[in-house]
C-alpha cells in the first residue's frame, strides 16, 4: 500500500504542468555548494522486521530497574486507556492544525485542558501548552518583563533551590534578551528559601521572583510569605509547580493575599511516560490582567452564527503569524499529543483520583526517607515538610553508591553533588505511588548492605 | 470617506496630533486607521512618565483583524494616557478624534509638531495610498 498519495503519474503530470524536467529541478535555485548531497552517514534502508528487532534489543539494554529518581520527571501509573485513546488517528498529530477551526474536536480538547489547568493552578486562564517545564519558565520570565510595565530592570530572582536545569534553560532562553538573573540562597536547616532574604532588595527595582513549590530538594517553601513580601516590594511572582502536588497543596492562585501572577511547570507527571527524557510538555497559566502577554496558543469557546457553541483560536494578535518579531514568543511550541494524554489522564483520575495519587506519593516517600535515614552514613539534609522527594547526605561519594545500587537493578536517585557542592555528598530520592512498601524495603536493604560494607566486593 | 479634521496634524502612519492650550500634544489614530483596522478589541497605551522619541512605537491597537503599533509623532514625556480604553477599546472606533484618544505628551521640541502633515497633506497621502 502506498503511504504517499501521489502516484508516479501524478508527479509526472504536475511536473509537466509547470514545465519542470524532474523533481530535482524544483531545487535548482539553491546553489549547488549549499546542497548537502548524499547523506553518507545514513545506513541503507532496512525492513520493519529488522528495525523492530533492533529497537527491542536497545530497549532491553535499559532493563527494568526499580526507580527512585525524580528530579523533575516522575514515574506515575498511567491508565492503559490514556495512550490507547491518544493513539487514535483523530488525535495523533503533534501540532495544533493549521486550519485550526476545521478541527473542532482538537480545539475542544485543548479548551478542556486549559480549563483543567486553570482550575488546578487557581488561575484565570491557561495556554494550550509549551515545549517543556524548563522552557516554560524561560517564557514566564520574559512574560513577567513585558507584563510588569512599571519595572524597568528586567531583574529576576531565582532561588538556588530551584531545579538547576530550569535555571540553566531560563538563562539560555531569556538570558540574551537583557534579562538579569540573580540567585537567592536557601536555609541550611530547612532547605527552603527564606522570605527575609528578600529584604536586601528592598527599595530596588526587581521585576519578578520565581518560587518553586515543592522546590528541587522536595522541600515546601513558605509560599504565602514569599508571595506577599515580593508583591509588597513591587515584584511579580512566578510559580513553578508540580501539577500532581496541586491536588493536595494550595494552588498558586491562592498564595498569599493576591496569589501568584504567572504559573508554569512540567506537565509530564500527568499521563506522560518517562521515555528517556521526553517529549514532555510545559504548562502556563496566568490571571486575566496579564493574558495578552502570555505566549502560546489559546483556545476560546464561542458561538457560531446559529448560536451553536464552537471553539476557536483566540487572542492571536499575541502570536508570531500576526505580530512577527513583536510576538510574545517566536520559539514557543505547543505539545498537542502530550496535552491530549494529560487531558484524558486527568479526566480518568478526576480530582479525587489525583489527590489520592498525590497523597500516596507523599506517604511512600516519607516511608522511603524513614527507612533510608536509619542506615549508618545516611542522613536527611533538611528538616522542613516535603512533598515526594528528599535530599539525603551520604558519608561517601554518591557515584559509587549509585553504581553499586545499579548493579542490583536499583536506580537509587539523582546525584546532586555537582549542583550543590557546599552540601557534601548529596542524593535526591523520590518515591511515587508506583513504589510499593516491598520496593522501599528492597532499596533500604540494598543500601544498608552497601553502606555497611557487607557488599564491599560487589560495590568495588 | 473618512473624516480629516482641519485643526489636527497627522503622520503618514495614520496617527493624529492636537496641540492643546497647555502646550501638551494629544495623540490618537485617524478615522481612516480605525476604519481600516475594523472593530478594536484592545489598546495598550504607554504608562505616565515614560519618555518617547519621535517615531518610536509606544502604543498598540488591536482589532479583530490585526495588531498595529502606534508611533509617537513627537518626542517627549507621556503625561497622560486614556484609561477608559482598558474597558472600552471601541471608543477608538466610535470617536477617534475625541473619546478615543490614546495619550498626551509634553513635547521636548515644538518644531516637531509643526513639521507634521497638515490635514490637506494627509488627505493627499490617503488619496495616494488608495491608488
Interface residues (C-beta under 8 A of the other chain):
Chain A: X149 X150 X292 X317 X322 X323 X326
Chain B: X42 X44 X47 X62 X66 X67 X69
